Each structure stands twice: as C-alpha cells, then as structure tokens.
C-alpha cells in the first residue's frame, strides 16, 4: 500500500491529508490536519509575506512533517496558492520552506487552482450545470460547469483575508465600508463576460468561509454530525439570513457563534460577500457544499498521471 500525502498551503490555513493508494489506483483518506497559519496576513499593497506569518507557516509545516516522515512507500505533493503566488518575496519563502522541512512547494497558477477544484468536485458531486465558487484567503476561483464539464474558469486575486483588511470588515461593519466593498466586488464580477451564462444555476461552494456557513446553519438546526457538509444545501434566503446575522455582530459576538471557528470570525464577512453578491446577480435559488476541492483534484490527476 502506497501513501500519498498532500500538503496544501493556502492563504489562510495550511492543510494536509494522508491517503492510502490501493493497487487498483483508488484511494482512501486516512487522516487530515489543519493549522491556521494565515500566510497572507499583512501583505498589503506591497504583496510581501510578513515574518510572523512565515514563522507560523514554517511551524505548521514542521509539525505536519512529524506525522508523515516515517510512513512507508511515501510520496509527498506540496502545493501553495494565492498568497505565495502573489508575493514579491516568493523565491525567498520557497527556499526557506525547502531548507526547513525539505518540501518543494508547487506554486499553482490561478487557472490551475480552479481546474483542480473542478476535478475534485466533478469526482464527488454529480452536478450537471452549476457555478463552482471557492473563496480562499487571497483569491477566489470560479468554474462554470455545463453538462458536467468545465466550460469557463477564472481566478481573481481577492478573498476573505485581503477583502477584510482592505475594507475594514474584521469587527463591527460600518455602512460606508460595506458599500465600498460591495461596489468593488460588483465591478470585478460584472467584468467576467461569461458569468451571465450561469444565470439561475446553483452555486457549488468550496473554501473555509463557505464551509463555516454550512456549519453555522447545521448548528442552528441542531443537525447531528455538523462537520458532514458534503452535498448539504441551503436556499438563497437562508444564506442571506445568515449573512445578515453576521453583519449585525461585532467581532467578539461573532466569535461566540456556534459553528464558526473563533479565529475565522474576523474574515467571515469578507469571505461570504462574494457569494451573497453572486446569488443576487445570478438569481440563483440555492447553494450546494462540497468537501472535495483542490487536494482531491490533485489526487485524481496524480492517479491518472496528469500531475507530476
């Protein structure tokens, strides 16, 4: 039995899965881990990774290494996405990671990240026509799925962390800041020429902010197994109700919401805003949550010899 480890350094958290690869080239996830390293924190207009965030990330990667380094028949694939992709000190950071833990991070392009998200969704959710939305810490990816196939995709360099920092959405949200953020997002989204083709279609949701939305809903409904959100659906009015509730609260009050991780409370408004605007723009009636995304997409590509 081979062991395939996927390390995924995102803009808000670093995640790892350990997967058993069977002889028939199917796989089984045996463990998953997450650390909230927030590598994108404080990058600002200079797009420079900051030392405290780098140290948090290196600490998380060192911790993860202790979980996999003794596994037999081991292959490790390590990827990173928007924050490192955008960073002007990217080369220095990649070198430090390799020196510290022996990992060579593959910096995915925005289009690659969106495509692997699509592969992960395609192999776990049977949805023929939808818009896939993955909101990360420093980027969002969208894929238009038609007849079960990828039609158009895009990656845009804003997400939960940088939107929250740029428009002051971390604590109590003021009307002027909310208005400015809405104008900014609407303009960027309306510039995507193919987006109107997803009119009236459901949205498939990936990413930490979106998963938090599902967990909050399940907590409020007292549904057992709160973490089991794959395939869970919400109507658009229910999404709007939850978002309105988040907007009405201060940071301290959000940190007390059941189902919302306290260390995500400062970026949850910025993380959910793109979804809320898209539901309005496309007149979509529901959302569907996916637990599969870029990591699962890379596993499928690796098993089919499409990822080296």
C-alpha positions as CSV (number, residue, x, y, z in Angstrom):
1,X,0.0,0.0,0.0
2,X,1.4,3.4,-1.0
3,X,1.0,6.5,1.0
4,X,0.3,9.8,-0.8
5,X,0.5,13.0,1.3
6,X,-1.0,16.2,0.0
7,X,0.2,19.4,1.7
8,X,-1.9,22.5,0.7
9,X,-0.6,25.8,1.8
10,X,-3.5,28.2,1.4
11,X,-3.7,31.9,2.2
12,X,-5.5,31.4,5.5
13,X,-4.6,27.9,6.6
14,X,-2.3,25.0,5.8
15,X,-3.9,21.6,5.4
16,X,-2.6,18.1,4.9
17,X,-4.2,14.8,4.1
18,X,-2.7,11.3,4.2
19,X,-4.1,9.0,1.6
20,X,-3.7,5.3,1.1
21,X,-3.3,4.4,-2.6
22,X,-4.8,1.0,-3.4
23,X,-3.4,-1.3,-6.1
24,X,-6.4,-0.6,-8.3
25,X,-5.5,3.2,-8.2
26,X,-8.4,4.2,-5.9
27,X,-7.6,6.0,-2.7
28,X,-8.8,6.3,0.9
29,X,-8.2,9.3,3.1
30,X,-6.9,8.1,6.4
31,X,-6.1,11.4,8.2
32,X,-6.4,15.1,7.7
33,X,-4.8,18.0,9.6
34,X,-5.2,21.8,9.6
35,X,-3.3,24.7,11.1
36,X,-4.5,28.4,10.8
37,X,-1.2,29.9,9.7
38,X,-2.7,32.8,7.7
39,X,0.3,33.3,5.5
40,X,-1.4,36.2,3.7
41,X,-1.8,38.4,6.8
42,X,-0.5,41.9,6.4
43,X,0.8,41.6,2.8
44,X,-0.9,44.9,1.9
45,X,-0.3,46.6,-1.4
46,X,3.4,45.6,-1.3
47,X,2.4,41.9,-1.6
48,X,5.1,40.9,0.7
49,X,4.9,37.9,3.1
50,X,5.4,39.1,6.7
51,X,7.8,37.4,9.1
52,X,5.3,36.5,11.8
53,X,3.1,34.8,9.2
54,X,6.1,33.0,7.7
55,X,7.1,31.7,11.1
56,X,3.6,30.4,11.8
57,X,3.6,28.6,8.5
58,X,7.0,27.0,9.0
59,X,6.0,25.8,12.4
60,X,2.8,24.2,10.9
61,X,4.8,22.5,8.2
62,X,7.4,21.2,10.7
63,X,4.5,19.8,12.8
64,X,2.9,18.1,9.8
65,X,6.3,16.5,8.8
66,X,6.3,14.6,12.1
67,X,3.0,12.9,11.0
68,X,4.2,11.6,7.7
69,X,8.0,11.3,7.6
70,X,8.1,7.7,8.9
71,X,5.3,6.4,6.6
72,X,6.4,3.6,4.2
73,X,6.1,3.9,0.4
74,X,5.7,7.6,0.7
75,X,5.1,10.3,-1.9
76,X,4.6,13.9,-0.8
77,X,3.0,16.5,-3.1
78,X,3.0,20.1,-1.7
79,X,1.2,23.0,-3.3
80,X,0.6,26.6,-2.5
81,X,-1.8,29.1,-3.9
82,X,-2.8,32.8,-4.0
83,X,-0.8,34.5,-1.2
84,X,2.6,32.9,-2.3
85,X,1.6,33.2,-5.9
86,X,1.2,37.0,-5.5
87,X,4.2,37.5,-3.1
88,X,7.2,39.5,-4.3
89,X,9.4,37.6,-1.8
90,X,8.1,34.3,-3.1
91,X,11.5,32.9,-4.1
92,X,13.0,33.6,-0.6
93,X,10.0,32.0,1.1
94,X,10.1,28.8,-1.1
95,X,13.8,28.5,-0.3
96,X,13.2,28.8,3.4
97,X,10.4,26.1,3.3
98,X,12.8,23.7,1.4
99,X,15.6,24.3,3.9
100,X,13.3,24.0,7.0
101,X,11.2,20.9,6.1
102,X,12.6,19.6,2.7
103,X,9.4,20.5,0.8
104,X,9.4,21.8,-2.7
105,X,6.2,23.8,-2.9
106,X,4.5,23.8,-6.3
107,X,3.1,27.3,-6.8
108,X,-0.2,26.8,-8.6
109,X,-1.4,29.3,-11.1
110,X,-4.9,30.7,-10.6
111,X,-6.2,28.7,-13.5
112,X,-4.6,25.5,-12.2
113,X,-6.1,26.0,-8.8
114,X,-9.6,26.5,-10.3
115,X,-9.2,23.4,-12.5
116,X,-8.1,21.1,-9.7
117,X,-11.0,22.4,-7.7
118,X,-13.3,21.4,-10.6
119,X,-11.7,17.9,-10.7
120,X,-12.2,17.5,-7.0
121,X,-15.9,18.5,-7.3
122,X,-16.5,16.5,-10.5
123,X,-15.5,13.2,-8.9
124,X,-17.6,13.6,-5.8
125,X,-20.7,15.6,-6.7
126,X,-22.9,14.7,-9.6
127,X,-24.0,18.2,-10.7
128,X,-24.5,18.8,-14.4
129,X,-25.0,22.6,-14.5
130,X,-23.7,24.9,-11.8
131,X,-21.2,27.7,-10.9
132,X,-18.4,26.5,-8.6
133,X,-17.1,29.1,-6.2
134,X,-14.1,28.7,-4.0
135,X,-13.3,31.6,-1.7
136,X,-9.9,31.4,-0.2
137,X,-7.9,33.9,1.9
138,X,-6.4,35.9,-1.0
139,X,-8.2,34.7,-4.1
140,X,-11.5,33.3,-5.4
141,X,-11.9,30.7,-8.1
142,X,-15.0,30.2,-10.2
143,X,-15.7,27.4,-12.7
144,X,-18.8,27.4,-14.9
145,X,-19.9,23.7,-15.3
146,X,-22.1,22.9,-18.2
147,X,-23.4,19.3,-18.9
148,X,-21.0,18.1,-16.3
149,X,-17.9,19.6,-17.9
150,X,-15.8,22.7,-17.2
151,X,-16.8,25.5,-19.6
152,X,-15.0,28.6,-18.3
153,X,-12.9,29.2,-15.3
154,X,-11.2,32.2,-13.6
155,X,-9.1,33.1,-10.6
156,X,-9.4,36.6,-9.1
157,X,-6.9,38.0,-6.6
158,X,-9.2,38.8,-3.7
159,X,-10.5,36.7,-0.9
160,X,-11.6,36.6,2.7
161,X,-8.3,38.0,4.3
162,X,-7.4,40.7,1.8
163,X,-11.1,41.9,1.4
164,X,-11.5,42.1,5.2
165,X,-8.2,44.0,5.6
166,X,-8.8,46.4,2.7
167,X,-12.4,47.3,3.6
168,X,-12.2,47.1,7.4
169,X,-14.7,44.2,7.8
170,X,-13.0,42.5,10.7
171,X,-15.0,44.0,13.6
172,X,-18.3,45.9,13.5
173,X,-19.1,46.6,9.9
174,X,-20.0,50.2,9.1
175,X,-22.3,51.1,6.2
176,X,-19.6,53.1,4.2
177,X,-17.1,50.2,4.4
178,X,-19.8,47.7,3.4
179,X,-20.9,49.9,0.5
180,X,-17.3,50.4,-0.8
181,X,-16.6,46.6,-0.6
182,X,-19.9,45.9,-2.5
183,X,-19.1,48.4,-5.3
184,X,-15.6,46.9,-5.6
185,X,-16.8,43.4,-5.8
186,X,-19.7,44.1,-8.2
187,X,-17.5,45.8,-10.6
188,X,-15.0,43.0,-10.7
189,X,-17.6,40.3,-11.1
190,X,-19.5,42.2,-13.8
191,X,-16.3,42.3,-15.9
192,X,-16.4,38.5,-16.2
193,X,-18.0,38.1,-19.6
194,X,-19.2,34.5,-19.3
195,X,-20.7,34.9,-15.8
196,X,-24.2,35.6,-17.2
197,X,-24.3,32.1,-18.6
198,X,-24.6,30.8,-15.1
199,X,-27.9,32.7,-14.6
200,X,-30.4,30.8,-12.4
201,X,-27.9,27.9,-11.7
202,X,-27.0,26.6,-8.3
203,X,-23.6,27.5,-6.8
204,X,-21.3,24.8,-5.6
205,X,-19.3,26.1,-2.6
206,X,-15.8,25.3,-1.5
207,X,-13.4,27.1,0.9
208,X,-13.2,27.7,4.6
209,X,-15.6,30.7,4.7
210,X,-18.3,28.8,2.8
211,X,-17.8,25.7,5.0
212,X,-18.4,27.9,8.0
213,X,-21.7,29.0,6.6
214,X,-22.8,25.3,6.3
215,X,-21.7,24.5,9.9
216,X,-23.5,27.6,11.3
217,X,-26.7,26.5,9.6
218,X,-26.4,22.9,10.8
219,X,-25.7,24.1,14.4
220,X,-28.8,26.3,14.3
221,X,-30.9,23.5,13.1
222,X,-29.4,21.1,15.7
223,X,-28.4,18.6,13.0
224,X,-26.1,15.8,14.2
225,X,-22.7,15.4,12.6
226,X,-22.1,19.1,12.0
227,X,-18.9,18.5,10.1
228,X,-20.5,16.3,7.5
229,X,-21.5,19.1,5.0
230,X,-20.7,17.4,1.7
231,X,-23.8,17.7,-0.5
232,X,-25.6,19.9,2.1
233,X,-27.8,22.5,0.5
234,X,-29.1,25.9,1.6
235,X,-31.6,28.2,-0.1
236,X,-30.5,31.7,-1.1
237,X,-32.9,33.3,1.5
238,X,-31.2,31.2,4.2
239,X,-27.8,32.3,3.1
240,X,-28.9,36.0,3.2
241,X,-30.4,35.5,6.7
242,X,-27.1,34.1,8.0
243,X,-25.1,36.8,6.3
244,X,-27.3,39.5,7.8
245,X,-26.8,37.9,11.2
246,X,-23.0,38.1,10.8
247,X,-23.2,41.7,9.7
248,X,-25.1,42.7,12.8
249,X,-22.5,41.5,15.2
250,X,-19.1,42.7,16.4
251,X,-16.0,40.6,16.3
252,X,-16.4,39.5,19.9
253,X,-20.0,38.5,19.2
254,X,-19.1,36.6,16.1
255,X,-16.5,34.6,18.0
256,X,-19.3,33.2,20.1
257,X,-21.4,31.9,17.2
258,X,-21.8,28.1,17.3
259,X,-20.3,26.5,14.2
260,X,-18.0,29.4,13.3
261,X,-14.3,29.0,14.3
262,X,-13.3,31.9,16.5
263,X,-10.1,32.5,14.6
264,X,-12.2,32.9,11.4
265,X,-14.6,35.4,12.8
266,X,-12.6,38.5,11.7
267,X,-12.6,37.4,8.0
268,X,-16.0,35.7,7.7
269,X,-17.9,38.8,6.4
270,X,-15.3,39.4,3.6
271,X,-15.3,35.6,2.9
272,X,-19.1,35.4,2.4
273,X,-19.6,38.7,0.5
274,X,-18.7,37.3,-3.0
275,X,-21.2,34.5,-2.5
276,X,-24.0,36.9,-1.5
277,X,-23.4,39.2,-4.4
278,X,-23.2,36.3,-6.9
279,X,-26.5,34.9,-5.6
280,X,-28.1,38.3,-6.3
281,X,-26.5,38.9,-9.6
282,X,-27.3,35.4,-11.0
283,X,-30.7,35.0,-9.3
284,X,-29.7,31.6,-8.0
285,X,-32.0,29.8,-5.7
286,X,-29.7,27.5,-3.7
287,X,-26.1,26.5,-2.9
288,X,-24.5,23.1,-2.6
289,X,-21.5,22.5,-0.4
290,X,-18.5,20.4,-1.4
291,X,-15.9,19.0,0.9
292,X,-13.8,18.0,-2.2
293,X,-11.6,20.5,-3.9
294,X,-8.1,21.2,-5.0
295,X,-6.5,18.4,-2.9
296,X,-8.8,15.8,-4.1
297,X,-8.4,17.1,-7.7
298,X,-4.7,16.8,-7.4
299,X,-5.0,13.2,-6.1
300,X,-7.2,12.3,-9.1
301,X,-4.8,14.0,-11.5
302,X,-1.8,12.2,-9.9
303,X,-3.5,8.8,-10.2
304,X,-4.2,9.5,-13.9
305,X,-0.6,10.6,-14.4
306,X,-1.7,14.2,-15.1
307,X,0.2,15.7,-12.2
308,X,3.9,15.2,-11.7
